[in-house]
Amino acid sequence: MTVLSLSACTPVNRAVGDTQDTTSEVAHDSVHASDAEVGFVGSEDSAADKLAIDALVDADINVYYAAFNAADDGGASTAQQSVTDFVARSVDFIVISGFNITDTNRDAWVQTLTNAREAGIPVALLNPNNLPDDNVLYAAALTVNDRDANASRISDAVMTIIHDEPHERSIVVSTVS
């Protein structure tokens, strides 16, 4: 019965939190930024991760950080385990920084992202190197460009996706307040 209730959280033919052209099909209680819990999976670029995390924290968003560990297959196994842990923790949103799907780790990443999707947790890929072929596995790809005057604040983009409001599939974000 639990499996049935979890799969009911997944919208048909799109990712959780992927509402590019329509309003949400599911009525959601508004989550205030100070109540939002974001699981942040780190990358090789810890300085860039820190800028993004600081920008989220400055907006009163609660961030749980999982550090990058290159000791295992380029960090993929640790990152996948971190996503699994955040799903178990029932965070509101997962950010995977420096996401890199390869032929070697593709099946494991697809399963990991599918588990997050089935749990009803939207996932954003921050500065991804490669994207999954199946775009129902993530809500948006976020690219940091602090010099772009039209960039959205990363905290605004995250809250838009958490609120299941319409947004682009690719969003240029800024870590500058």
N, C-alpha and C positions, 0 to 999 in steps of 0.2 A: 504494500500500500504506500510506503514511503516513496518508492520509485515513481509511482504514478503521480503523487503530489508534486515531486520535484520537476518532472517533465512538463507539468502544466505551467511552470514558470517560463518556459522557453517559447518565444514567439515563433510562428511558422515562417520559415524562409528568411529569417534575419537574426542578427545577433541580439542578445539582451542589451538594452540601451541604445539600439540602433534605430532611431526614429528620425530619419533624414527628411522625410517628406510628409509625415502625418503626425498627428498627436497620438499619444499613447493609447493603446487599445485597452490597457488595464488601468484602473483608477489607483493612483498611488497617494499615500499620505506624503506631504511635503517633508523632506528631511532637511533640517537646518544644518548649516555648515558645521556648527559645533557638535552636532550629533553624528555627523558622517564619519565613517571609519574606512580609511583607504589602506590597502595593503600595497606596499611599494617594493617591487623586486628590483634590486640594484643591478648596475651594469659595470663594465670595466672602467667607465669614466665616473669615478666616485665624486669628483668635483661638480660635474654636471648634475648628478643625482642630488647632491646637496642643495644646489640652487633650486631645483624643482621641489624638493621636500620642504625647504625653507619657505618657498612661495605658498605652498599648501598650508603649512603650519601658520604662517602669517595671516591666512584667511580663516583661522580657527578650525581647520580641518584636522582631525586626528589621523596621524600617519604612523603605520607600523612598517618598519624597514627591515628587509631581508638583504643582507650584504651579498655581493657577488663573490663567487669562489671559483677561480679559474683552474683549481687543482683537478676538478673532474671535467672531462670532455668539454672543455671550453666554457664551463659554467652552466651548461644546459641542465644537467641533472639537479644541481642545487636550485636553480631557478624554478624548475618544474616542481620540486618538492616544496619550495616556498609558496607557489601558487596553490598547491594542494593544502598546505597549512592554512593559508588565508581563507580558502573555501571552508575548511573545517571550523575556522574562527567566525565564519559568517560575516565577513566585512561587507561593506556596501559597494565597494569598487576595488578593482585591482589594476595597478599600473605595472607594466613590465617594461623596464628601461633597456634600450639596446637590444631588443628582441631580434633573434637570429635563428630562423628555421633553416635547416639544411637537410640533405637527403638522409644523413645519419640519424638526426634527431626528430625527423618529421612525424613519425608515428607516435612517439612519446608526447610531442607538443600537441598534436591533434587530440589525443586522449585527455591531456591535462586541460586544454582549453574547453573541450567538450564537457568535462566535469564542472568547470566553472559556469558554463552556460546552463547546464542542467540544474545547477544550484540557484540559478537566477541572478548571478553576480556579473555585472558588465565588466569587460576587460578593455583597457586601452593600451596600445603599444606605443611607447614613447621613444622617438628617434629610432624606429626599427631599421635593421639592416636588410631584412627580407620579410615579406608578409606571407601568412598562410594562403594557400590557394583558395580555401573555403572562407569567404568573408563573413559567414555567420558565427565565426569563432571569436570575433572581437568587435567592439562597438565603434572604435575609431582609432586611427593612427594619428598621434600627436607629434608634431615636429616643432622643436624649440627654435625660435628665431627672435632673440631679444631686440633686434634692430628693426624688425618689421613693425611699422606704425599701425598696421591693421591686425596684428596678432591679438588673439584673445588671451586674457590672463589665464594661466593654467588652472587656477582655482575655479574660474568661471566655466571653463570647458568641462572640468570634472563634475561640478555641480549640475550643469546642464544634462550631462549623461546620467548622473544619479537620479535626477528628477524625471528622466525619460522624456525630455523635451526635444523637439526637432534640432538636428545638428548635421554638419557635414561629415562625410566618411573620413576625410583627411582635414585636420585642423592645425593651423599654425598657431602656436601658443608662445606666450612670453612668461618668463619667471620674474620679471620686473614688476613691482606693484604700481 
